[in-house]
């Protein structure tokens, strides 16, 4: 099917792609099982994460994991909360780090977060139900707001959306508007912005997600344990 200049999958194509991901997942499990017979761990661990998961958790976990299990390849994908959940659901990855709601996936809490307002000169309370015309949002913040506020009368179509949180912060520091961002993400980027609040308030969980923790491959289970341990140290 061809639509608006882009190729899109038919329903049958989507089902075939989903089966292909499942087959690749099974092949990886079989490969790992064969190596375990020789008391070795190999294969691939595939992880999808929102940016804050990479910054605060995986940046510390991956060097330790690679040192302990040098024969295991790690594949890392970043995305918005919804993109991460879809990658887990479609078996593109073994585990993910994303925000609530979890769309029926198994989850284990890593940390809690909230969305706050940011402004250059003074603390402001941004009412998303009234005026969003001067909002500057990074893509993750935009998609998080859209997901968290589903069903509420909030229009983000007039906001300026940039790709990275660092770009969002720089735009606001230069006086291009106000913004809403994850408090944890803001803490990882040097800035002099003034924090405030938003209406409605948005508090979120950030969790490790998968289809079934008991059915993970041995390598994915080891990675999961390291991620959970790192979260407890936060």
C-alpha positions in Angstrom: 0.0 0.0 0.0 1.2 3.5 -0.9 0.0 6.5 1.1 1.0 10.1 1.1 4.4 9.4 -0.4 5.3 6.7 2.2 5.0 2.9 2.1 2.6 1.6 4.8 2.0 -2.1 5.6 -1.3 -3.8 5.0 -2.9 -5.7 7.9 -1.4 -8.9 6.5 2.0 -7.3 6.2 1.8 -6.1 9.8 1.0 -9.7 11.0 3.9 -11.1 9.0 6.3 -8.5 10.4 5.1 -9.3 13.9 5.7 -13.0 13.3 9.1 -12.2 12.0 10.0 -10.4 15.2 8.7 -13.3 17.2 10.8 -15.8 15.1 13.9 -13.6 15.6 13.2 -13.6 19.4 12.9 -17.4 19.4 16.1 -17.8 17.4 18.0 -15.7 19.9 16.6 -17.7 22.8 17.7 -21.0 21.2 21.1 -19.6 20.6 21.5 -18.5 24.2 20.3 -21.9 25.4 22.9 -23.7 23.3 25.7 -21.6 24.8 24.4 -22.1 28.3 25.0 -25.8 27.9 28.7 -25.0 27.7 28.4 -22.7 30.8 28.7 -19.6 28.6 26.3 -16.7 28.0 26.0 -15.3 24.6 23.3 -14.0 22.2 21.7 -10.6 22.1 19.8 -8.5 24.6 17.5 -5.9 23.0 16.4 -2.9 25.1 14.1 0.0 24.2 14.1 3.0 26.5 12.9 6.6 27.0 15.8 9.0 27.1 15.7 9.4 30.9 16.2 5.6 31.2 19.4 5.7 29.2 20.7 8.8 31.0 20.1 7.7 34.6 20.2 3.9 34.5 21.6 2.3 31.4 24.6 4.6 31.3 25.7 3.0 34.5 24.5 -0.6 33.9 25.8 -1.3 30.4 29.6 -1.1 31.2 29.1 -3.5 34.1 27.0 -5.9 32.1 29.5 -5.9 29.2 32.4 -6.6 31.5 30.6 -9.5 33.2 29.1 -10.9 29.9 31.5 -10.0 27.1 29.9 -12.5 24.7 26.4 -11.0 24.9 25.6 -8.2 22.4 23.5 -5.4 23.6 21.1 -3.5 21.2 19.7 -0.2 22.5 16.9 1.8 21.0 15.5 5.1 22.2 12.0 6.4 21.7 9.0 8.1 23.2 7.0 6.2 25.9 4.5 4.9 23.4 7.2 3.9 20.9 9.0 1.9 23.6 5.8 0.1 24.6 5.0 -0.8 21.0 8.5 -2.2 20.5 8.1 -4.4 23.5 4.6 -5.5 22.4 5.8 -6.3 18.9 8.8 -8.4 20.2 11.2 -6.0 18.6 13.0 -5.9 22.0 13.2 -8.1 25.1 12.7 -5.4 27.7 11.8 -1.7 27.8 12.0 1.3 30.1 8.9 3.4 29.8 6.2 5.3 31.6 2.7 4.4 32.8 0.2 3.3 31.5 1.7 0.0 30.5 -0.9 -1.3 28.0 -1.2 -4.7 29.7 2.6 -5.4 29.8 4.3 -6.8 32.9 6.2 -4.0 34.8 8.5 -3.4 37.7 8.8 0.1 39.1 12.1 1.9 38.7 11.4 5.5 39.7 8.7 8.1 39.9 8.7 11.3 37.9 6.5 14.3 37.2 6.0 16.9 34.5 6.9 20.5 35.5 6.8 23.8 33.7 10.0 25.7 32.8 10.5 29.4 32.0 13.4 31.7 31.5 12.6 34.6 34.0 10.1 33.5 36.6 8.2 30.5 37.9 4.9 30.0 36.0 1.9 27.7 36.2 1.0 26.5 32.8 -2.7 25.7 32.3 -2.8 23.3 29.4 -6.6 23.7 29.2 -6.3 27.4 28.4 -3.3 28.5 26.4 -0.6 26.4 24.8 0.3 28.7 22.0 3.8 29.6 23.3 4.8 26.1 24.5 8.1 24.7 23.4 8.2 20.9 23.8 10.7 18.2 23.0 9.2 15.2 21.2 9.2 12.9 24.3 7.4 15.6 26.4 4.9 16.2 23.6 4.1 12.5 23.2 4.0 11.9 27.0 1.5 14.7 27.4 -0.6 13.4 24.6 -0.6 9.9 26.2 -1.1 11.0 29.8 -3.9 13.5 28.9 -5.9 11.3 26.5 -9.6 12.3 26.6 -9.0 15.7 28.1 -9.7 18.9 26.2 -6.1 19.9 25.6 -4.8 21.1 22.2 -1.0 20.9 21.6 -1.2 21.5 17.9 0.1 25.1 18.2 3.2 24.2 20.3 6.7 24.2 18.9 8.0 20.6 19.0 11.7 19.9 18.8 13.5 16.6 18.8 15.7 16.7 21.9 15.2 18.0 25.4 18.5 19.9 25.2 17.1 21.8 22.2 13.9 22.5 24.1 15.9 23.9 27.0 18.1 26.1 24.8 15.0 27.5 22.9 13.4 28.5 26.2 16.6 30.0 27.6 16.7 32.2 24.4 13.2 33.5 25.2 11.2 31.4 22.6 8.4 30.5 25.1 7.6 28.3 28.0 7.8 24.6 28.3 6.8 21.4 30.1 9.3 18.7 30.7 10.1 15.7 32.8 11.6 16.8 36.1 14.1 13.9 36.0 15.1 14.7 32.4 15.6 18.4 33.4 17.9 17.4 36.2 20.3 15.7 33.7 20.9 18.8 31.5 22.7 21.9 32.8 20.4 24.9 32.7 19.3 28.0 34.5 15.6 27.8 33.9 13.0 28.5 36.6 10.8 25.6 37.5 7.0 25.8 38.0 3.9 23.7 37.9 1.3 22.7 35.3 -2.5 22.1 35.3 -3.5 19.3 35.3 -0.7 17.8 37.4 1.0 14.9 35.9 2.9 12.3 38.0 4.2 9.2 36.3 5.8 5.9 37.0 8.9 4.8 35.0 9.1 1.1 35.0 10.9 -1.9 33.4 8.5 -3.6 31.1 8.2 -6.9 29.2 5.7 -9.5 28.2 6.6 -11.8 31.0 9.6 -11.6 33.3 9.6 -15.3 33.9 9.9 -16.1 30.2 12.9 -13.8 29.5 16.1 -15.3 28.2 18.9 -15.8 30.7 20.8 -12.8 29.4 17.7 -10.6 29.4 17.0 -11.7 33.0 20.6 -10.7 34.1 20.2 -7.3 32.4 16.8 -6.8 34.1 18.3 -7.6 37.5 21.1 -5.1 37.0 18.6 -2.4 35.9 16.4 -3.0 38.9 19.4 -2.9 41.3 20.6 0.3 39.7 17.2 1.9 40.2 17.3 1.0 43.9 20.6 2.8 44.2 19.1 6.1 42.8 
